[in-house]
């Protein structure tokens, strides 16, 4: 009789645990691209393809990554990216390039006719970085622009940006990552616009590189050194 009571108690406890439903949340990087006044306001007669970016292996999953030290990573079980990170980043750059109108055509897929240029990149960090009672959005990546006629890399740049978030919740980290991606894409497009302007200018013309005005980003901070975490 006692054994039956114990088994019934265990069954009730297990049902209680299983009966709780944990809500899974899905996130995406998003912002509204806006053309910058610093651009040359020219549409260059070239086509460009944005390839899916490569992603460092530890971020190549739908689980959002968070860390509390440089040496240990954690993965959220119920806070997930809606699509793979390589698509999130590449799709936002594609949208931003379309809005900027610096190329006559922007592609994502492979067509029969090879585009004039190809943009590739690597996402080296896409994460939440915790430091005691402060959380940071951390985005590190690089981009390359290849001239497909000569197979030469005509432009390349790296970024490693961090931004402190106002609330200790994953949604605010995703918002911070979106703001960092917008900043990076603005800087990338300004650089590419300057490169295209130099390539299309007549040989007799003295080309003055377009240097965008310095961008002041609020709450942009550098993470403390590892010993202070």
C-alpha positions in Angstrom: 0.0 0.0 0.0 2.8 2.4 0.9 4.5 1.7 -2.4 1.4 2.5 -4.3 1.1 5.9 -2.5 4.7 6.7 -3.2 4.3 5.8 -6.9 1.1 8.0 -7.1 3.0 10.9 -5.5 5.8 10.6 -8.0 3.4 10.5 -10.9 1.6 13.6 -9.7 4.9 15.4 -9.4 6.0 14.4 -12.9 2.7 15.5 -14.4 3.0 18.8 -12.6 6.4 19.4 -14.2 5.4 18.3 -17.6 2.2 20.3 -17.5 4.1 23.6 -17.5 4.5 25.1 -20.9 7.7 27.1 -21.6 7.1 29.7 -24.2 9.7 29.8 -27.0 10.5 33.2 -28.5 11.9 33.8 -32.0 13.9 36.9 -33.0 15.2 38.6 -36.1 17.5 41.5 -36.9 15.6 44.4 -38.3 15.7 48.1 -39.0 14.4 50.5 -41.6 17.2 51.4 -44.1 17.5 55.1 -44.9 19.8 56.5 -47.6 22.5 58.8 -46.2 23.1 62.3 -47.5 26.9 61.6 -47.6 26.4 59.3 -50.6 27.2 60.6 -54.1 23.6 60.3 -55.2 24.6 58.3 -58.2 23.4 54.9 -59.5 26.4 53.1 -60.9 25.8 50.9 -64.0 26.8 47.7 -62.3 25.1 44.7 -60.8 26.1 43.2 -57.4 25.3 40.0 -55.7 25.2 39.7 -51.9 26.2 36.2 -51.0 25.1 34.5 -47.7 27.8 35.4 -45.2 29.9 32.8 -43.5 29.4 32.5 -39.7 31.9 31.4 -37.1 31.0 27.9 -36.1 30.0 28.6 -32.5 27.3 31.0 -33.8 26.1 28.7 -36.6 22.8 27.7 -34.9 19.4 29.2 -34.1 20.0 29.5 -30.4 21.0 33.0 -29.3 24.5 33.0 -27.8 25.4 34.6 -24.6 28.6 34.7 -22.6 29.9 35.9 -19.3 33.6 35.5 -20.0 35.8 35.3 -23.1 36.3 31.5 -22.6 32.8 30.1 -22.0 29.7 30.3 -24.3 26.1 29.6 -23.4 23.1 29.0 -25.6 19.5 30.1 -24.8 17.2 27.1 -25.0 14.0 29.1 -25.6 15.2 32.4 -27.2 16.0 31.5 -30.8 16.8 33.2 -34.1 13.8 32.9 -36.5 16.2 32.0 -39.3 19.9 31.2 -39.4 22.2 34.1 -38.6 23.9 34.1 -42.0 20.6 34.8 -43.7 19.7 37.5 -41.1 22.8 39.6 -41.8 22.9 39.0 -45.6 19.2 39.9 -46.0 19.5 43.2 -44.2 22.6 44.2 -46.3 20.6 43.3 -49.4 17.6 45.5 -48.3 20.0 48.3 -47.4 21.7 48.2 -50.8 18.4 48.2 -52.7 17.3 51.3 -50.8 20.6 53.1 -51.3 20.4 52.7 -55.1 24.1 52.9 -55.7 23.9 49.8 -58.0 21.6 49.4 -61.0 20.7 45.9 -59.7 21.2 44.0 -56.4 20.8 40.3 -56.4 20.7 37.5 -53.8 20.5 34.4 -56.0 22.8 33.0 -58.6 21.8 33.9 -62.1 22.9 32.7 -65.5 24.8 36.0 -66.1 27.5 36.7 -63.5 27.1 40.0 -61.7 29.8 42.7 -62.0 30.6 42.6 -58.3 30.1 40.2 -55.4 29.9 41.1 -51.7 31.0 38.4 -49.2 31.5 38.5 -45.5 32.1 36.6 -42.3 30.2 37.1 -39.0 32.7 36.5 -36.3 30.5 37.4 -33.3 26.7 37.8 -32.9 26.0 37.6 -29.2 24.9 38.9 -25.8 27.9 39.7 -23.6 27.1 39.9 -19.9 29.3 41.7 -17.3 27.8 41.5 -13.8 24.7 43.7 -14.0 25.4 45.1 -17.5 24.5 43.4 -20.8 26.0 44.3 -24.2 25.1 43.5 -27.8 28.3 42.4 -29.5 28.6 42.2 -33.3 31.9 41.5 -35.1 32.2 40.9 -38.9 34.0 41.7 -42.1 33.0 42.3 -45.7 34.7 42.1 -49.1 33.8 43.5 -52.5 35.1 41.5 -55.4 35.3 42.7 -59.0 34.2 39.6 -60.8 35.9 40.7 -64.1 39.4 40.8 -62.6 38.7 38.5 -59.5 40.3 41.3 -57.4 39.1 42.4 -54.0 38.6 46.1 -54.5 37.4 46.8 -50.9 37.5 45.1 -47.5 36.8 46.2 -44.0 36.3 44.7 -40.5 34.1 45.8 -37.6 34.0 44.9 -33.9 31.3 46.9 -32.2 29.6 46.6 -28.8 26.6 48.4 -27.4 25.3 48.4 -23.8 21.6 47.6 -23.6 19.1 49.3 -21.3 17.3 46.2 -20.0 18.5 42.8 -19.1 16.3 40.9 -21.6 17.2 39.1 -24.9 14.8 41.3 -26.9 16.9 44.4 -26.0 20.1 42.6 -27.0 18.5 41.8 -30.4 17.5 45.5 -30.7 21.1 46.5 -29.9 22.5 44.1 -32.5 20.1 45.5 -35.1 21.3 49.0 -34.4 24.9 47.9 -34.7 24.2 46.1 -38.0 22.6 49.3 -39.3 25.7 51.3 -38.4 28.0 48.7 -40.0 25.9 48.6 -43.2 25.8 52.4 -43.4 29.6 52.6 -43.2 30.0 49.7 -45.7 27.7 51.3 -48.3 29.5 54.7 -47.9 32.8 53.0 -48.5 31.5 51.1 -51.5 29.9 54.2 -52.9 33.3 56.0 -52.7 35.0 53.0 -54.4 32.4 52.9 -57.2 32.8 56.7 -57.7 36.6 56.3 -58.1 36.2 53.5 -60.6 33.7 55.3 -62.8 35.4 58.7 -62.7 37.2 59.9 -65.9 41.0 59.4 -65.8 41.5 63.2 -66.1 39.3 63.9 -63.2 40.8 64.3 -59.8 38.7 62.1 -57.5 38.3 63.2 -54.0 37.3 60.3 -51.8 34.0 60.8 -50.1 34.6 60.7 -46.3 31.3 60.4 -44.4 31.0 62.6 -41.3 31.9 60.9 -38.1 29.0 59.0 -36.5 28.5 59.5 -32.8 26.8 56.5 -31.4 25.3 56.8 -27.9 26.2 54.2 -25.4 28.9 52.6 -27.5 31.3 51.0 -25.0 34.3 48.8 -25.1 34.0 45.6 -23.0 36.1 45.5 -19.8 39.3 43.4 -20.0 38.8 39.7 -19.2 40.2 40.0 -15.7 37.4 42.4 -14.7 34.6 40.2 -15.8 
